Amino acid sequence: MSQGTSNCDGQSQQAPAFGAQRILGVYPQRQQGLFMQRIRVLGGRISWPQWRKVAELARRYTPSTPIHITTRQDIEMHDVAGADIKTIQQELLDVGLSTRGACGDTVRNITVCPGCSFDTGAGGVFAVARFVNDCLATQSFNLPRKFKISFSGCQMACAKPWLSDLGFVHQRDGLFTVVGAGSLGPKPALGITLYTDLDTRHILPLCIAALRFFEQCGDRENRHRARFRHVREKLGDEQFKARLAEQFDRIRFAEDWPDVPLIAPNRNTRLLWRLQLPNGNITPDEALQLADAAEPRAAELRINLEHGLELYGPQTIQLPDNLAALENLPIITACPGLSTCARAIANTWTVADAIRQRIAHLHRPNMRICISGCPNNCAHSAVADIGLIGMRRNRDGQSAECYRIFTAGHNALDNQQAVPGDTIFTEDAPAAVELLLSR
């Protein structure tokens, strides 16, 4: 494909220059000379040799910095020196872990609900996700912004399709509901239902059609209006769906697309542990401890979408006390905030730690608390049961850190956004969250 593409009016547009570092998952931190290296983990499925390699690299190159688990099943290494990036990327590649497309204006990591391969009430959609991932890697796209795809194995929609550019939800009849053109950011807009009866063999051509449509019609002048959902907002829902359907029909009827069978759930495997990592962080030594305890017992590791790790297997596993203690922690997700992010305006991990301690006596396992360090909403605060979004407000003539509170979202399991509420100063956040939970 040429570097120039056509816009919705058929006029030629020049592709923006992409930074090679971002395409390879590297972002500069707010600390001069240090970088974040993001690692793609397709559907959160990572083998023990791969997990060990990440831990060993972190212990070697960033020993005082924890490994960070993201809300899209990726892994991040922070505080990486620029001189070490190439070596780290090569060693990751040697064990089958890629950084390409972890950041930048490209198809990002495809997310998959973590337990669908073992839940007898769900469809084993990971095989389809892997097929789509591998096929899209052979295609050439010139996208104006990032594009996110998710797969959920059942109607619970645990992979949060309403936040996705394309979200596929498996139905009991074997077909898929498709939700699309949703995203968060400073002005969130969740997706809309595009199809309710898509068969498996048409998933890949729909992905290609959506990406070609986005390639043609995405805004290349204003990055704040350049996501797939902004195309929908510009055209209107009905015209957007009609234009996508035209592109889809051209592609799916052009050839005979293969059908990818779902993998039947493993009935002999069950969820053994669900570890909630404080702020998504685990030290290299703890990561190796986990591997030493779980790998010999034939357990499988999954990264979920809420800063957690899940262990599945046929037999009981005894974890060290420091890891076992992570099972009962509240589900609080917090982006890195001021710890490393150059865009952050709030210290998310500090307030998350304070909230975690404040609500330890409350047992509310189904409540999700999401804390974002700026209005970009990286922690999904605008769709959470309780969400906090970092801001700055004047207090006694000084700029002070505060949070806007959001409540009553459904965590992107459907199209219900959270309701915005009061803005409170950081020191008042733990008590405010405790009060909301106690109600």
Secondary structure, DSSP 8 states (H G I E B T S, - for coil): --SEEE-TTS-EEE-----HHHHTTEEE-SSTTEEEEEEB-GGGEE-HHHHHHHHHHHHHH-TTS-EEE-TTS-EEEEEEEGGGHHHHHHHHHHTT-B-TTSSSSSB---EE-TTTTT-TTS--THHHHHHHHHHHTTS----SS-B-EEEESSTT-TT-GGGSSEEEEE-TTS-EEEEES-B-SSS-B--EEEEEEE-GGGHHHHHHHHHHHHHHHS-SS-GGG-SHHHHHHHH-HHHHHHHHHHHHHHHHTTS-----------TT-EEEEEEE-GGGEE-HHHHHHHHHHHGGGT-EEEE-SSSEEEEEESS-----HHHHTTTTS-EEEE--GGGT-TT--S-HHHHHHHHHHHTTT---TT-EEEEESSTT-TT-GGGSSEEEEEEEEEETTEEEEEEEEEE---TTSSS---EEEEEEEGGGHHHHHHHHHH-
